[in-house]
């Protein structure tokens, strides 16, 4: 039940706001419901892909391998491996964050998970040619280098904060 508490609270707030809007202006309240339904229907294929990807990820990756390779004992090696691999992935946040949660629940260190989330959403090597075409060579490489370093910094800070509260 505690795992669902956040979702229940958020949905309760949204429902209360919708009821308030419905009583205040019925037409706009119903329009909000229509927009919400259209949004859910539009997102449904992506949500199913996310669920499928996480299921495949969980089925093919052994949690012991994750814990050994990217757990607390992996140190800097785990950070750099995850940062390098994640830089090639270019995953949207809506997919990266559930995968990050799966990594964490399978034994990856919190700092390594933070590196994965940052690098996979911000540091993409695949967009470099397009960026260089429009922005020149210096700015895209500067962006890539800074996001790579920043993801490592975020990972170290996240690991330190998690270790403080253990």
N, CA, C and O of each residue as an XYZ file, in Angstrom:
664
protein
N       0.820     -1.197      0.000
C       0.000      0.000      0.000
C       0.858      1.253      0.000
O       0.525      2.240     -0.657
N       1.967      1.215      0.739
C       2.821      2.384      0.828
C       3.455      2.717     -0.531
O       3.732      3.883     -0.812
N       3.685      1.700     -1.376
C       4.226      1.939     -2.712
C       3.266      2.771     -3.564
O       3.700      3.513     -4.445
N       1.988      2.651     -3.306
C       0.985      3.350     -4.105
C       0.531      4.655     -3.478
O      -0.285      5.364     -4.066
N       1.034      4.987     -2.309
C       0.583      6.181     -1.592
C       0.818      7.452     -2.404
O      -0.065      8.308     -2.468
N       1.979      7.592     -3.021
C       2.284      8.777     -3.815
C       1.293      8.914     -4.966
O       0.763     10.000     -5.202
N       1.039      7.815     -5.686
C       0.099      7.851     -6.810
C      -1.312      8.188     -6.337
O      -2.032      8.927     -7.009
N      -1.704      7.658     -5.202
C      -3.031      7.941     -4.663
C      -3.157      9.418     -4.301
O      -4.176     10.043     -4.596
N      -2.131      9.979     -3.666
C      -2.168     11.394     -3.277
C      -2.220     12.285     -4.517
O      -3.035     13.205     -4.583
N      -1.363     12.022     -5.493
C      -1.343     12.840     -6.713
C      -2.676     12.751     -7.437
O      -3.229     13.772     -7.846
N      -3.195     11.544     -7.598
C      -4.491     11.388     -8.272
C      -5.615     12.036     -7.475
O      -6.551     12.582     -8.060
N      -5.535     11.984     -6.159
C      -6.539     12.652     -5.330
C      -6.516     14.162     -5.514
O      -7.567     14.798     -5.596
N      -5.324     14.733     -5.578
C      -5.196     16.177     -5.810
C      -5.756     16.555     -7.175
O      -6.475     17.546     -7.305
N      -5.427     15.768     -8.187
C      -5.945     16.041     -9.531
C      -7.456     15.924     -9.560
O      -8.125     16.767    -10.158
N      -8.009     14.900     -8.929
C      -9.458     14.711     -8.902
C     -10.140     15.865     -8.159
O     -11.182     16.353     -8.597
N      -9.558     16.301     -7.040
C     -10.123     17.430     -6.291
C     -10.085     18.706     -7.126
O     -11.044     19.478     -7.123
N      -8.984     18.932     -7.841
C      -8.894     20.107     -8.714
C      -9.917     20.031     -9.830
O     -10.518     21.044    -10.187
N     -10.125     18.840    -10.388
C     -11.126     18.674    -11.445
C     -12.527     18.938    -10.899
O     -13.327     19.609    -11.553
N     -12.836     18.416     -9.702
C     -14.155     18.675     -9.103
C     -14.361     20.171     -8.862
O     -15.446     20.697     -9.107
N     -13.327     20.850     -8.385
C     -13.417     22.289     -8.169
C     -13.701     23.005     -9.483
O     -14.557     23.887     -9.536
N     -12.991     22.633    -10.539
C     -13.207     23.238    -11.847
C     -14.595     22.904    -12.374
O     -15.248     23.754    -12.979
N     -15.051     21.681    -12.152
C     -16.375     21.273    -12.622
C     -17.469     22.089    -11.957
O     -18.421     22.497    -12.622
N     -17.352     22.334    -10.656
C     -18.357     23.145     -9.966
C     -18.266     24.617    -10.339
O     -19.276     25.320    -10.385
N     -17.051     25.076    -10.603
C     -16.852     26.479    -10.951
C     -17.312     26.764    -12.383
O     -17.984     27.766    -12.623
N     -16.960     25.903    -13.327
C     -17.328     26.087    -14.738
C     -17.500     24.711    -15.368
O     -16.524     24.068    -15.755
N     -18.730     24.273    -15.465
C     -19.034     22.915    -15.931
C     -18.466     22.648    -17.328
O     -17.935     21.566    -17.578
N     -18.570     23.624    -18.245
C     -18.092     23.430    -19.610
C     -16.572     23.200    -19.627
O     -16.091     22.286    -20.297
N     -15.832     24.016    -18.904
C     -14.377     23.855    -18.864
C     -13.978     22.574    -18.130
O     -12.978     21.950    -18.484
N     -14.739     22.178    -17.123
C     -14.467     20.929    -16.413
C     -14.625     19.723    -17.324
O     -13.807     18.804    -17.293
N     -15.668     19.725    -18.128
C     -15.876     18.616    -19.068
C     -14.811     18.636    -20.172
O     -14.370     17.584    -20.633
N     -14.404     19.834    -20.587
C     -13.334     19.946    -21.578
C     -12.030     19.378    -21.022
O     -11.266     18.740    -21.746
N     -11.779     19.611    -19.731
C     -10.584     19.058    -19.091
C     -10.616     17.530    -19.112
O      -9.587     16.894    -19.342
N     -11.784     16.940    -18.874
C     -11.918     15.484    -18.923
C     -11.640     14.979    -20.337
O     -10.941     13.981    -20.509
N     -12.177     15.654    -21.342
C     -11.952     15.239    -22.732
C     -10.474     15.315    -23.097
O      -9.936     14.405    -23.728
N      -9.824     16.398    -22.699
C      -8.393     16.547    -22.986
C      -7.604     15.454    -22.268
O      -6.688     14.868    -22.845
N      -7.953     15.180    -21.018
C      -7.280     14.129    -20.262
C      -7.440     12.762    -20.912
O      -6.481     11.997    -21.007
N      -8.648     12.460    -21.357
C      -8.889     11.171    -22.014
C      -8.113     11.063    -23.319
O      -7.534     10.016    -23.611
N      -8.094     12.128    -24.103
C      -7.323     12.111    -25.363
C      -5.826     11.923    -25.070
O      -5.133     11.207    -25.793
N      -5.342     12.564    -24.016
C      -3.931     12.438    -23.661
C      -3.597     11.010    -23.240
O      -2.573     10.462    -23.649
N      -4.451     10.414    -22.430
C      -4.223      9.028    -21.995
C      -4.228      8.082    -23.179
O      -3.379      7.195    -23.266
N      -5.174      8.258    -24.092
C      -5.245      7.399    -25.277
C      -4.011      7.589    -26.148
O      -3.484      6.621    -26.695
N      -3.543      8.835    -26.281
C      -2.341      9.097    -27.082
C      -1.092      8.498    -26.434
O      -0.183      8.065    -27.143
N      -1.031      8.466    -25.108
C       0.141      7.954    -24.398
C       0.112      6.443    -24.212
O       1.142      5.851    -23.891
N      -1.024      5.810    -24.403
C      -1.168      4.383    -24.135
C      -0.148      3.519    -24.875
O       0.442      2.633    -24.256
N       0.087      3.739    -26.185
C       1.109      2.905    -26.838
C       2.494      3.047    -26.200
O       3.207      2.056    -26.046
N       2.873      4.259    -25.831
C       4.173      4.470    -25.201
C       4.229      3.797    -23.833
O       5.248      3.211    -23.466
N       3.148      3.879    -23.092
C       3.102      3.230    -21.776
C       3.253      1.719    -21.923
O       3.959      1.086    -21.139
N       2.593      1.139    -22.924
C       2.717     -0.303    -23.152
C       4.141     -0.672    -23.570
O       4.645     -1.722    -23.171
N       4.794      0.174    -24.367
C       6.186     -0.068    -24.753
C       7.083     -0.033    -23.511
O       7.977     -0.865    -23.355
N       6.833      0.933    -22.640
C       7.634      1.043    -21.410
C       7.483     -0.211    -20.565
O       8.473     -0.774    -20.096
N       6.254     -0.645    -20.372
C       6.010     -1.845    -19.569
C       6.681     -3.058    -20.201
O       7.281     -3.873    -19.501
N       6.581     -3.180    -21.520
C       7.227     -4.285    -22.226
C       8.738     -4.234    -22.128
O       9.386     -5.259    -21.914
N       9.312     -3.027    -22.287
C      10.769     -2.874    -22.211
C      11.278     -3.230    -20.822
O      12.300     -3.902    -20.689
N      10.581     -2.790    -19.796
C      10.993     -3.107    -18.429
C      10.856     -4.603    -18.170
O      11.702     -5.202    -17.505
N       9.797     -5.203    -18.693
C       9.628     -6.647    -18.547
C      10.744     -7.421    -19.217
O      11.285     -8.360    -18.634
N      11.101     -7.034    -20.451
C      12.202     -7.695    -21.149
C      13.526     -7.470    -20.422
O      14.332     -8.387    -20.267
N      13.729     -6.234    -19.982
C      14.942     -5.901    -19.242
C      15.057     -6.774    -17.997
O      16.124     -7.313    -17.705
N      13.959     -6.908    -17.272
C      13.962     -7.710    -16.041
C      14.157     -9.192    -16.338
O      14.768     -9.906    -15.543
N      13.643     -9.661    -17.476
C      13.746    -11.080    -17.804
C      15.147    -11.472    -18.258
O      15.610    -12.570    -17.950
N      15.823    -10.592    -18.984
C      17.108    -10.949    -19.567
C      18.316    -10.536    -18.725
O      19.414    -11.054    -18.928
N      18.128     -9.625    -17.797
C      19.241     -9.168    -16.973
C      19.118     -9.795    -15.586
O      18.101     -9.642    -14.910
N      20.146    -10.486    -15.184
C      20.163    -11.133    -13.870
C      20.421    -10.084    -12.782
O      21.412     -9.358    -12.856
N      19.547     -9.996    -11.779
C      19.758     -9.024    -10.703
C      21.114     -9.161    -10.001
O      21.675     -8.168     -9.537
N      21.637    -10.376     -9.922
C      22.955    -10.559     -9.301
C      24.052     -9.878    -10.117
O      24.991     -9.312     -9.557
N      23.927     -9.937    -11.450
C      24.911     -9.260    -12.304
C      24.837     -7.745    -12.123
O      25.866     -7.069    -12.099
N      23.636     -7.220    -11.997
C      23.472     -5.779    -11.786
C      24.088     -5.387    -10.452
O      24.826     -4.405    -10.371
N      23.789     -6.146     -9.411
C      24.328     -5.832     -8.083
C      25.851     -5.923     -8.075
O      26.515     -5.083     -7.468
N      26.416     -6.937     -8.745
C      27.875     -7.094     -8.776
C      28.545     -6.019     -9.630
O      29.596     -5.497     -9.259
N      27.944     -5.688    -10.766
C      28.575     -4.746    -11.697
C      28.327     -3.286    -11.347
O      29.177     -2.430    -11.591
N      27.164     -3.004    -10.776
C      26.793     -1.603    -10.562
C      26.332     -1.311     -9.142
O      25.724     -0.271     -8.887
N      26.614     -2.212     -8.223
C      26.254     -2.000     -6.824
C      27.242     -1.072     -6.137
O      28.092     -0.457     -6.780
N      27.116     -0.984     -4.837
C      27.983     -0.103     -4.047
C      29.467     -0.418     -4.239
O      30.297      0.491     -4.224
N      29.806     -1.692     -4.420
C      31.205     -2.085     -4.530
C      31.795     -1.797     -5.905
O      33.004     -1.942     -6.083
N      30.984     -1.394     -6.888
C      31.505     -1.164     -8.241
C      32.378      0.076     -8.331
O      33.242      0.161     -9.204
N      32.165      1.039     -7.441
C      32.991      2.240     -7.400
C      32.926      3.046     -8.684
O      31.890      3.116     -9.345
N      34.068      3.659     -9.026
C      34.134      4.521    -10.213
C      33.913      3.744    -11.503
O      33.397      4.289    -12.478
N      34.304      2.474    -11.510
C      34.136      1.642    -12.704
C      32.671      1.575    -13.110
O      32.338      1.725    -14.286
N      31.799      1.350    -12.136
C      30.369      1.295    -12.418
C      29.828      2.621    -12.933
O      29.011      2.654    -13.853
N      30.294      3.720    -12.326
C      29.867      5.047    -12.776
C      30.237      5.270    -14.241
O      29.397      5.679    -15.043
N      31.497      4.999    -14.589
C      31.964      5.284    -15.944
C      31.336      4.365    -16.983
O      31.002      4.810    -18.081
N      31.172      3.093    -16.649
C      30.547      2.166    -17.596
C      29.115      2.607    -17.884
O      28.702      2.673    -19.042
N      28.361      2.907    -16.830
C      26.972      3.327    -17.016
C      26.908      4.658    -17.766
O      26.052      4.833    -18.634
N      27.793      5.589    -17.447
C      27.786      6.883    -18.131
C      28.093      6.719    -19.617
O      27.438      7.338    -20.455
N      29.078      5.895    -19.950
C      29.428      5.690    -21.358
C      28.303      4.999    -22.127
O      27.918      5.443    -23.209
N      27.783      3.920    -21.567
C      26.707      3.190    -22.241
C      25.462      4.066    -22.365
O      24.810      4.073    -23.409
N      25.133      4.794    -21.319
C      23.936      5.640    -21.331
C      24.054      6.778    -22.332
O      23.047      7.232    -22.875
N      25.268      7.241    -22.582
C      25.467      8.319    -23.551
C      25.102      7.882    -24.962
O      24.774      8.720    -25.802
N      25.154      6.592    -25.231
C      24.794      6.081    -26.546
C      23.297      5.793    -26.673
O      22.798      5.589    -27.779
N      22.589      5.776    -25.564
C      21.206      5.322    -25.600
C      20.202      6.375    -26.055
O      19.332      6.068    -26.869
N      20.293      7.595    -25.561
C      19.328      8.663    -25.829
C      17.897      8.165    -25.600
O      17.129      7.973    -26.542
N      17.571      7.967    -24.349
C      16.255      7.468    -23.958
C      15.443      8.631    -23.416
O      15.957      9.417    -22.620
N      14.181      8.760    -23.831
C      13.344      9.794    -23.211
C      13.133      9.495    -21.724
O      13.128      8.335    -21.311
N      12.961     10.544    -20.934
C      12.810     10.393    -19.494
C      11.684      9.458    -19.100
O      11.803      8.729    -18.115
N      10.597      9.467    -19.851
C       9.442      8.639    -19.501
C       9.788      7.147    -19.572
O       9.117      6.330    -18.942
N      10.817      6.790    -20.324
C      11.278      5.398    -20.379
C      12.487      5.195    -19.464
O      12.611      4.153    -18.821
N      13.374      6.186    -19.404
C      14.610      6.048    -18.631
C      14.351      5.914    -17.137
O      15.021      5.131    -16.464
N      13.398      6.658    -16.613
C      13.180      6.644    -15.162
C      12.622      5.317    -14.661
O      13.083      4.839    -13.625
N      11.649      4.690    -15.342
C      11.247      3.346    -14.880
C      12.372      2.313    -14.991
O      12.488      1.429    -14.143
N      13.202      2.424    -16.036
C      14.342      1.507    -16.143
C      15.316      1.765    -15.005
O      15.871      0.826    -14.435
N      15.526      3.039    -14.669
C      16.404      3.381    -13.546
C      15.870      2.785    -12.244
O      16.638      2.271    -11.431
N      14.561      2.856    -12.052
C      13.963      2.263    -10.844
C      14.179      0.759    -10.816
O      14.452      0.189     -9.760
N      14.057      0.110    -11.976
C      14.287     -1.332    -12.048
C      15.740     -1.656    -11.712
O      16.013     -2.618    -10.994
N      16.674     -0.855    -12.230
C      18.088     -1.051    -11.885
C      18.297     -0.946    -10.380
O      18.981     -1.775     -9.779
N      17.702      0.077     -9.777
C      17.866      0.300     -8.342
C      17.287     -0.863     -7.534
O      17.905     -1.327     -6.576
N      16.108     -1.327     -7.923
C      15.478     -2.433     -7.186
C      16.216     -3.756     -7.395
O      16.052     -4.694     -6.614
N      17.033     -3.828     -8.458
C      17.814     -5.044     -8.706
C      19.224     -4.969     -8.138
O      20.031     -5.866     -8.378
N      19.537     -3.910     -7.384
C      20.801     -3.874     -6.667
C      21.802     -2.836     -7.126
O      22.889     -2.758     -6.555
N      21.486     -2.032     -8.133
C      22.428     -0.991     -8.557
C      22.477      0.098     -7.487
O      21.479      0.380     -6.825
N      23.639      0.698     -7.331
C      23.813      1.770     -6.348
C      23.027      3.006     -6.781
O      22.837      3.245     -7.973
N      22.579      3.777     -5.817
C      21.776      4.969     -6.114
C      22.539      5.949     -6.992
O      21.956      6.543     -7.898
N      23.822      6.126     -6.743
C      24.626      7.033     -7.553
C      24.741      6.569     -8.992
O      24.685      7.385     -9.911
N      24.898      5.284     -9.198
C      24.989      4.724    -10.549
C      23.662      4.908    -11.274
O      23.638      5.212    -12.467
N      22.554      4.723    -10.552
C      21.229      4.913    -11.142
C      21.039      6.374    -11.552
O      20.467      6.657    -12.605
N      21.516      7.292    -10.726
C      21.427      8.719    -11.067
C      22.259      9.027    -12.306
O      21.832      9.813    -13.152
N      23.435      8.425    -12.428
C      24.260      8.608    -13.623
C      23.508      8.093    -14.845
O      23.489      8.757    -15.882
N      22.891      6.926    -14.738
C      22.116      6.371    -15.850
C      20.999      7.323    -16.255
O      20.839      7.621    -17.439
N      20.230      7.799    -15.290
C      19.094      8.672    -15.597
C      19.555      9.963    -16.263
O      18.942     10.413    -17.231
N      20.617     10.556    -15.759
C      21.123     11.818    -16.332
C      21.724     11.604    -17.712
O      21.359     12.293    -18.665
N      22.636     10.658    -17.822
C      23.358     10.480    -19.082
C      22.446      9.980    -20.196
O      22.591     10.396    -21.346
N      21.512      9.098    -19.871
C      20.658      8.556    -20.935
C      19.657      9.578    -21.459
O      19.189      9.456    -22.591
N      19.327     10.571    -20.663
C      18.375     11.575    -21.122
C      19.051     12.836    -21.658
O      18.451     13.558    -22.454
N      20.293     13.118    -21.236
C      20.932     14.381    -21.632
C      22.109     14.206    -22.584
O      22.259     15.003    -23.509
N      22.932     13.210    -22.393
C      24.189     13.106    -23.141
C      24.035     12.117    -24.286
O      24.247     10.918    -24.100
N      23.672     12.601    -25.464
C      23.494     11.717    -26.603
C      24.575     11.947    -27.642
O      24.766     13.065    -28.122
N      25.270     10.895    -27.980
C      26.298     10.967    -29.011
C      25.647     10.964    -30.398
O      26.198     11.523    -31.347
N      24.483     10.338    -30.509
C      23.829     10.207    -31.810
C      23.323     11.523    -32.383
O      23.138     11.634    -33.595
N      23.097     12.515    -31.541
C      22.628     13.798    -32.054
C      23.768     14.727    -32.468
O      23.516     15.809    -32.996
N      25.008     14.324    -32.238
C      26.158     15.177    -32.558
C      26.202     15.628    -34.019
O      26.403     16.819    -34.260
N      26.025     14.741    -35.009
C      26.095     15.219    -36.403
C      25.084     16.324    -36.720
O      25.418     17.305    -37.383
N      23.869     16.161    -36.251
C      22.845     17.176    -36.495
C      23.182     18.476    -35.773
O      23.041     19.562    -36.335
N      23.622     18.360    -34.537
C      24.006     19.549    -33.775
C      25.183     20.267    -34.429
O      25.196     21.495    -34.507
N      26.170     19.505    -34.899
C      27.336     20.118    -35.534
C      26.943     20.827    -36.828
O      27.533     21.847    -37.183
N      25.964     20.298    -37.518
C      25.509     20.922    -38.772
C      24.956     22.315    -38.513
O      25.213     23.240    -39.283
N      24.200     22.469    -37.432
C      23.546     23.747    -37.158
C      24.303     24.635    -36.178
O      24.154     25.857    -36.218
N      25.110     24.047    -35.299
C      25.755     24.820    -34.247
C      27.273     24.872    -34.348
O      27.922     25.512    -33.520
N      27.844     24.217    -35.337
C      29.295     24.141    -35.420
C      29.801     22.964    -34.598
O      29.009     22.184    -34.070
N      31.120     22.835    -34.491
C      31.676     21.677    -33.782
C      31.878     21.920    -32.296
O      31.749     20.998    -31.491
N      32.189     23.135    -31.933
C      32.574     23.416    -30.546
C      31.411     23.228    -29.572
O      31.556     22.537    -28.564
N      30.276     23.827    -29.858
C      29.146     23.803    -28.926
C      28.599     22.392    -28.667
O      28.376     22.052    -27.505
N      28.372     21.556    -29.685
C      27.881     20.192    -29.390
C      28.843     19.366    -28.541
O      28.408     18.633    -27.653
N      30.152     19.477    -28.805
C      31.104     18.723    -27.995
C      31.181     19.279    -26.578
O      31.374     18.529    -25.620
N      31.032     20.586    -26.449
C      30.986     21.200    -25.126
C      29.761     20.702    -24.358
O      29.863     20.364    -23.178
N      28.603     20.657    -25.026
C      27.383     20.145    -24.400
C      27.559     18.696    -23.970
O      27.211     18.327    -22.849
N      28.099     17.882    -24.862
C      28.283     16.465    -24.552
C      29.246     16.276    -23.382
O      28.980     15.489    -22.473
N      30.356     16.996    -23.408
C      31.322     16.883    -22.324
C      30.761     17.347    -20.992
O      30.952     16.695    -19.965
N      30.067     18.478    -21.016
C      29.496     19.001    -19.771
C      28.397     18.094    -19.220
O      28.326     17.879    -18.010
N      27.544     17.561    -20.091
C      26.484     16.678    -19.592
C      27.065     15.362    -19.077
O      26.551     14.786    -18.118
N      28.133     14.888    -19.713
C      28.783     13.673    -19.234
C      29.367     13.898    -17.841
O      29.145     13.100    -16.931
N      30.112     14.988    -17.685
C      30.708     15.315    -16.387
C      29.619     15.599    -15.360
O      29.707     15.145    -14.219
N      28.590     16.349    -15.759
C      27.496     16.672    -14.849
C      26.769     15.414    -14.380
O      26.378     15.325    -13.215
N      26.584     14.448    -15.269
C      25.914     13.210    -14.848
C      26.760     12.465    -13.811
O      26.219     11.864    -12.883
N      28.082     12.505    -13.968
C      28.955     11.882    -12.964
C      28.876     12.624    -11.635
O      28.842     12.000    -10.574
N      28.848     13.958    -11.690
C      28.738     14.759    -10.465
C      27.411     14.476     -9.761
O      27.371     14.300     -8.543
N      26.324     14.434    -10.538
C      25.010     14.129     -9.951
C      25.020     12.741     -9.317
O      24.451     12.541     -8.244
N      25.667     11.783     -9.981
C      25.760     10.434     -9.428
C      26.522     10.392     -8.114
O      26.096      9.734     -7.165
N      27.649     11.092     -8.057
C      28.450     11.125     -6.825
C      27.660     11.784     -5.703
O      27.632     11.279     -4.580
N      27.017     12.914     -6.003
C      26.231     13.612     -4.975
C      25.040     12.767     -4.518
O      24.735     12.713     -3.327
N      24.376     12.112     -5.460
C      23.245     11.249     -5.098
C      23.718     10.102     -4.210
O      23.077      9.778     -3.211
N      24.845      9.490     -4.581
C      25.396      8.410     -3.756
C      25.751      8.890     -2.357
O      25.517      8.187     -1.374
N      26.321     10.097     -2.271
C      26.696     10.644     -0.956
C      25.458     10.906     -0.106
O      25.449     10.606      1.088
N      24.418     11.463     -0.714
C      23.188     11.744      0.034
C      22.533     10.443      0.495
O      22.065     10.348      1.630
N      22.500      9.443     -0.384
C      21.917      8.155     -0.006
C      22.713      7.509      1.129
O      22.128      6.902      2.026
N      24.025      7.633      1.095
C      24.847      7.055      2.157
C      24.663      7.784      3.482
O      24.806      7.186      4.548
N      24.344      9.076      3.417
C      24.069      9.818      4.659
C      22.822      9.320      5.362
O      22.760      9.315      6.592
N      21.828      8.903      4.593
C      20.550      8.502      5.160
C      20.388      7.002      5.324
O      19.284      6.524      5.585
N      21.470      6.254      5.174
C      21.392      4.793      5.377
C      21.277      4.466      6.834
O      21.201      3.293      7.199
